[in-house]
C-alpha cells in the first residue's frame, strides 16, 4: 500500500509531496482520551478518524493524513477515569498552528475530521481565524461524524439511532477497527431519556456523571461488528466522496 501517514514520510518524500502542494488535500483529525464506559477503550475519538482518514487517503490520490491530535477538551467526562483534558484555548491554538503550518508549506486544501464533540467549537474558531488570514485556503469541517451517520443510517440501529457516547454506534465502529479494545461483557445500557427529550428543545451543559454511572450513554449492548463495518464504509465513502466532489471543481465552492 502507498504511504499516506505524514509522520512516515521521509524528508525527500515530503519534498516530492510539496512539489504538487496546490493539489494536495490534508486530512486533519482531532480526538480525545477519556472514558467511554466500562466496556470500551479510552480512545475511540482518535481511533475512528485516524482509520477513516487512512482509508480515504489510500483510495484517493494526493491526500495526506496529518497525525490525529490525541487529546481534546474532556471536562464533560472528568468524573470518570481517565480524562486527559486540554483547555479550550489550548485546543484552539493547536488546531490553528496545524492549519497555519500546512498553509506555510503550500497545502491549502484542508479537510477537518473531528472525532470528539468537546472539540467542535474550538476547531471552528481556529479554522475561522485561519481562513480570515488566508482567504485562498479551502477548509472543510466534518464536526460530528456520529450525528451525520445517525441521519444517514439511523434506521440500521436499535436504540437512539445508534447515538451516544460509547453507545451502540460508536462501540460498533470501534469493534470493526479494533475488536480487541472492546469488552461487551462489561457493556451496560445508559440511555438518558430526559436528556434526549430536553435536548430536542435546548442545549444542555452537563457532566457525564450526572446521567451515566459508567461514563457512556446509549446502549453498547446492541453493538456488533457488522454494524460497525457498515458505519465505517459509509463514513469513508462520505469523506472520500466529498473530497472527490471538491476536486472536480478545483475546490471552488462558490
C-alpha positions as CSV (number, residue, x, y, z in Angstrom):
1,X,0.0,0.0,0.0
2,X,1.1,3.5,-0.6
3,X,2.4,5.7,2.2
4,X,-0.2,8.2,3.4
5,X,0.6,9.0,7.0
6,X,2.6,12.2,7.1
7,X,4.7,11.1,10.1
8,X,6.0,8.2,8.0
9,X,7.3,10.4,5.1
10,X,11.0,10.9,4.6
11,X,12.3,14.4,4.0
12,X,12.7,13.6,0.3
13,X,9.1,12.2,0.1
14,X,7.8,15.3,1.8
15,X,9.6,17.4,-0.7
16,X,8.0,15.4,-3.6
17,X,4.6,15.9,-1.9
18,X,5.0,19.6,-1.7
19,X,6.1,19.9,-5.3
20,X,2.4,19.4,-6.1
21,X,1.1,21.1,-2.9
22,X,-1.6,23.0,-4.7
23,X,-3.3,19.7,-5.5
24,X,-2.8,18.1,-2.1
25,X,-5.6,17.7,0.5
26,X,-4.5,17.3,4.1
27,X,-6.9,15.4,6.4
28,X,-6.5,16.8,9.9
29,X,-8.1,14.8,12.7
30,X,-8.8,15.7,16.3
31,X,-9.5,13.2,19.0
32,X,-9.6,12.7,22.8
33,X,-8.5,10.5,25.6
34,X,-11.4,9.8,28.0
35,X,-13.7,7.2,29.4
36,X,-16.3,5.6,27.1
37,X,-17.8,3.2,29.5
38,X,-16.6,0.1,31.3
39,X,-16.6,-1.9,28.1
40,X,-14.6,0.4,25.8
41,X,-11.1,1.7,25.4
42,X,-10.4,5.3,26.1
43,X,-9.6,6.5,22.6
44,X,-12.5,5.9,20.1
45,X,-12.3,9.6,19.3
46,X,-8.8,9.1,18.0
47,X,-9.1,5.6,16.6
48,X,-12.1,6.2,14.3
49,X,-11.0,9.4,12.5
50,X,-7.4,8.0,12.1
51,X,-8.7,4.8,10.4
52,X,-11.2,6.7,8.2
53,X,-8.5,9.2,7.1
54,X,-6.1,6.3,6.3
55,X,-8.7,4.5,4.2
56,X,-9.7,7.7,2.3
57,X,-6.1,8.5,1.5
58,X,-5.4,5.0,0.3
59,X,-8.4,5.4,-2.0
60,X,-7.6,8.8,-3.5
61,X,-4.6,10.5,-5.0
62,X,-2.9,13.5,-3.4
63,X,-4.4,13.0,0.0
64,X,-2.1,13.0,3.1
65,X,-3.1,12.1,6.7
66,X,-1.8,14.5,9.4
67,X,-1.4,12.8,12.8
68,X,-4.5,12.9,14.9
69,X,-4.3,15.1,17.9
70,X,-4.9,12.5,20.7
71,X,-6.2,14.9,23.4
72,X,-9.1,17.4,23.5
73,X,-11.4,19.2,25.9
74,X,-12.8,16.4,28.0
75,X,-14.2,18.3,31.1
76,X,-17.6,16.7,30.4
77,X,-16.3,13.3,31.4
78,X,-13.9,14.5,34.0
79,X,-15.6,12.5,36.8
80,X,-14.9,9.1,35.1
81,X,-11.4,7.7,34.7
82,X,-9.3,8.8,33.0
83,X,-9.8,12.0,31.0
84,X,-6.8,14.0,29.9
85,X,-8.3,17.3,29.1
86,X,-6.9,20.4,27.4
87,X,-8.1,23.9,28.0
88,X,-10.3,25.4,25.2
89,X,-7.7,27.9,24.3
90,X,-5.1,25.1,24.0
91,X,-7.2,23.2,21.5
92,X,-7.8,26.4,19.5
93,X,-4.0,27.1,19.5
94,X,-3.1,23.6,18.5
95,X,-5.6,23.5,15.6
96,X,-4.7,27.0,14.5
97,X,-1.0,26.2,14.4
98,X,-1.5,22.9,12.5
99,X,-3.5,24.7,9.8
100,X,-1.0,27.5,9.6
101,X,1.8,25.1,9.2
102,X,0.1,23.3,6.4
103,X,-0.6,26.6,4.6
104,X,3.0,27.7,5.1
105,X,4.1,24.6,3.3
106,X,1.8,25.3,0.4
107,X,-1.1,22.9,1.3
108,X,-4.2,25.0,1.3
109,X,-6.9,22.3,1.0
110,X,-7.8,21.1,4.5
111,X,-10.4,18.5,5.5
112,X,-11.0,18.5,9.2
113,X,-12.3,15.2,10.6
114,X,-13.3,15.8,14.2
115,X,-13.7,12.7,16.4
116,X,-14.7,14.4,19.7
117,X,-17.7,16.6,20.4
118,X,-15.8,18.6,23.0
119,X,-13.5,19.9,20.3
120,X,-16.2,21.2,17.9
121,X,-16.4,24.9,18.8
122,X,-12.7,25.3,19.3
123,X,-11.8,23.9,15.9
124,X,-14.5,26.0,14.3
125,X,-12.9,29.1,15.9
126,X,-9.4,28.1,14.8
127,X,-10.5,27.4,11.3
128,X,-12.3,30.7,11.1
129,X,-9.3,32.6,12.3
130,X,-7.0,30.9,9.8
131,X,-9.5,31.4,6.9
132,X,-9.7,35.1,7.8
133,X,-5.9,35.4,7.4
134,X,-5.7,33.2,4.3
135,X,-8.8,33.7,2.2
136,X,-7.3,31.5,-0.5
137,X,-7.4,28.5,1.8
138,X,-10.2,25.9,1.4
139,X,-11.3,24.3,4.7
140,X,-14.0,21.7,5.2
141,X,-15.1,20.6,8.7
142,X,-16.9,17.4,9.4
143,X,-17.7,18.4,13.0
144,X,-19.7,15.4,14.3
145,X,-19.5,12.3,12.1
146,X,-21.7,10.3,14.5
147,X,-24.6,12.8,14.1
148,X,-24.1,12.7,10.3
149,X,-24.2,8.9,10.2
150,X,-27.3,8.9,12.5
151,X,-29.1,11.0,9.9
152,X,-27.9,8.8,7.1
153,X,-28.5,5.4,8.5
154,X,-30.2,5.7,11.9
155,X,-32.8,3.1,10.9
156,X,-29.9,0.5,10.9
157,X,-29.6,0.8,14.7
158,X,-31.8,-0.4,17.6
159,X,-31.5,2.4,20.1
160,X,-31.4,6.2,19.7
161,X,-30.3,6.0,16.0
162,X,-27.0,4.5,17.3
163,X,-26.1,7.7,19.1
164,X,-24.5,8.0,22.4
165,X,-21.0,8.5,23.9
166,X,-19.7,4.9,23.8
167,X,-23.1,3.8,22.7
168,X,-24.4,1.4,20.1
169,X,-22.8,3.1,17.1
170,X,-19.5,4.2,18.5
171,X,-18.9,0.9,20.1
172,X,-19.8,-0.9,16.9
173,X,-17.4,1.1,14.7
174,X,-14.5,0.6,17.2
175,X,-15.3,-3.1,17.1
176,X,-14.9,-3.0,13.3
177,X,-11.5,-1.4,13.6
178,X,-10.0,-2.8,16.8
179,X,-12.3,-5.6,18.3
180,X,-9.6,-6.3,20.9
181,X,-10.3,-3.0,22.5
182,X,-14.0,-3.7,23.3
183,X,-15.3,-6.0,26.1
184,X,-19.1,-6.3,25.5
185,X,-19.4,-8.5,28.6
186,X,-19.0,-5.2,30.6
187,X,-21.3,-3.2,28.5
188,X,-24.4,-1.5,30.1
189,X,-27.2,0.5,28.6
190,X,-27.4,4.0,29.9
191,X,-30.0,5.8,27.9
192,X,-30.7,9.3,29.3
193,X,-34.3,9.6,28.2
194,X,-34.9,13.0,29.9
195,X,-31.7,14.5,28.4
196,X,-32.7,13.2,24.9
197,X,-36.2,14.7,25.2
198,X,-35.0,18.0,26.5
199,X,-32.1,18.3,24.0
200,X,-34.8,18.5,21.3
201,X,-35.7,21.9,22.6
202,X,-32.5,23.3,24.1
203,X,-28.8,22.6,24.5
204,X,-27.8,21.1,27.9
205,X,-24.5,21.6,29.8
206,X,-23.9,18.6,32.0
207,X,-21.2,16.3,33.3
208,X,-21.5,12.7,32.1
209,X,-21.5,11.5,35.8
210,X,-25.0,13.2,36.1
211,X,-26.5,10.9,33.6
212,X,-24.3,7.8,33.5
213,X,-22.6,5.6,36.1
214,X,-20.3,4.0,33.5
215,X,-19.2,7.1,31.6
216,X,-21.1,6.1,28.5
217,X,-24.6,6.9,27.2
218,X,-26.6,4.9,24.7
219,X,-26.8,1.2,24.5
220,X,-23.5,-0.5,23.7
221,X,-25.0,-3.9,24.4
222,X,-26.6,-3.6,20.9
223,X,-23.2,-3.1,19.2
224,X,-22.0,-5.5,16.6
225,X,-19.0,-5.8,14.2
226,X,-21.4,-5.9,11.3
227,X,-23.0,-2.5,12.2
228,X,-19.5,-1.1,12.7
229,X,-18.3,-2.2,9.3
230,X,-21.4,-0.7,7.7
231,X,-20.7,2.6,9.5
232,X,-17.0,2.6,8.6
233,X,-17.8,2.0,4.9
234,X,-20.4,4.8,4.9
235,X,-18.1,7.3,6.7
236,X,-15.2,6.6,4.3
237,X,-17.5,6.9,1.3
238,X,-18.8,10.2,2.7
239,X,-15.3,11.8,3.3
240,X,-13.8,10.4,0.1
241,X,-16.8,11.4,-2.0
242,X,-16.8,15.0,-0.7
243,X,-13.1,15.4,-1.5
244,X,-13.6,13.9,-5.0
245,X,-16.5,16.4,-5.5
246,X,-14.3,19.3,-4.4
247,X,-11.5,18.1,-6.7
248,X,-13.8,18.2,-9.7
249,X,-14.3,21.9,-9.2
250,X,-10.7,22.7,-8.2
251,X,-12.1,23.3,-4.7
252,X,-14.1,26.3,-5.9
253,X,-17.3,26.1,-3.8
254,X,-18.7,29.5,-4.9
